[in-house]
Structures are given as C-alpha cells and as structure tokens.
Amino acid sequence: MLRIQQLVEYSEELIAPASLWISGLFNPMSYLTSIMQVTARRDNLALDDMALKTDITNVKDKAEIVAPAENGCYVHGFFL
C-alpha cells in the first residue's frame, strides 16, 4: 500500500519528492539512471562517463528533509 501511495503522490503533481522511498520502486535502478540523465543534460556531460555517488546523511526522519537536493536526489529506505 505504501508503494502505491508513493506512486499516486508523485503522479498527481509530477514533482520529485524531497526524499524518495527507494525500496518502494519496482525498478530502483531506472530512477537512479534518470537522475544521471537529468544531470548529464543539465551540465552537458556524457552519460557514459557518469557514475553514481552516495553520500550518507545523519537524517533519521524523512520529514526533516523539506526540499529536494540541489544535485541528485535524497532517498530513504535502504536496507541490507
């Protein structure tokens, strides 16, 4: 139900959330690839030369993130 709720919220406004529940996506790698594509187009870079970089934050509650990241995206819900 949470997965559907996230998709409905995104599809209503088509604005990226401040933090996306990455584990709730059907294909999370495609979302990460789209982030790289947006960055490559914006900065006029070759997509083939791009790589994902992860910075771990000390935010414990996703509600503390009130605005999307300037570059890339905030995600939550990783697990091992």
C-alpha positions as CSV (number, residue, x, y, z in Angstrom):
1,M,0.0,0.0,0.0
2,L,2.9,2.4,0.8
3,R,4.3,1.7,-2.7
4,I,1.1,2.6,-4.4
5,Q,0.7,5.7,-2.2
6,Q,4.1,7.0,-3.2
7,L,3.4,6.5,-6.9
8,V,0.0,8.2,-6.6
9,E,1.5,11.2,-4.8
10,Y,4.2,11.5,-7.4
11,S,1.9,11.2,-10.4
12,E,-0.6,13.8,-9.1
13,E,1.9,16.7,-9.2
14,L,4.8,15.2,-11.2
15,I,7.2,17.0,-8.8
16,A,10.0,14.9,-7.4
17,P,9.6,14.3,-3.6
18,A,12.1,15.8,-1.2
19,S,13.1,12.2,-0.3
20,L,12.1,9.1,-2.3
21,W,11.5,5.7,-0.7
22,I,13.9,3.8,-3.0
23,S,12.8,0.3,-1.8
24,G,9.2,1.1,-2.8
25,L,10.1,1.4,-6.5
26,F,9.6,-1.6,-8.9
27,N,12.9,-0.8,-10.6
28,P,15.0,1.5,-8.5
29,M,18.0,1.4,-10.9
30,S,15.9,3.1,-13.6
31,Y,15.2,6.0,-11.2
32,L,18.9,6.4,-10.4
33,T,19.7,6.3,-14.1
34,S,17.1,9.0,-14.7
35,I,18.9,11.2,-12.1
36,M,22.1,10.7,-14.0
37,Q,20.4,11.6,-17.3
38,V,19.0,14.8,-15.9
39,T,22.4,15.8,-14.5
40,A,24.1,14.9,-17.8
41,R,21.7,17.0,-19.9
42,R,21.8,19.9,-17.5
43,D,25.6,20.1,-17.3
44,N,26.2,19.0,-20.9
45,L,28.1,15.8,-19.8
46,A,28.4,12.4,-21.4
47,L,26.1,9.9,-19.7
48,D,28.5,7.1,-20.4
49,D,31.1,8.8,-18.2
50,M,28.8,9.4,-15.3
51,A,28.8,7.3,-12.1
52,L,26.6,7.2,-9.0
53,K,28.0,8.8,-5.9
54,T,26.3,8.2,-2.5
55,D,26.7,10.5,0.5
56,I,25.2,9.1,3.7
57,T,23.5,11.8,5.9
58,N,22.6,11.6,9.5
59,V,18.9,12.4,9.0
60,K,16.8,9.8,10.8
61,D,13.3,11.1,9.9
62,K,12.5,11.7,6.2
63,A,10.1,14.5,7.4
64,E,13.2,16.6,8.3
65,I,14.1,16.9,4.6
66,V,11.8,19.7,3.3
67,A,13.3,20.4,-0.1
68,P,14.7,18.2,-2.9
69,A,18.5,18.1,-3.3
70,E,20.1,20.7,-5.4
71,N,22.0,18.0,-7.3
72,G,20.8,14.4,-7.4
73,C,18.2,13.2,-5.0
74,Y,17.6,12.2,-1.4
75,V,16.5,8.6,-0.9
76,H,15.5,6.7,2.1
77,G,14.6,3.0,2.8
78,F,17.9,1.3,2.0
79,F,18.4,-2.0,3.8
80,L,20.9,-4.8,3.7
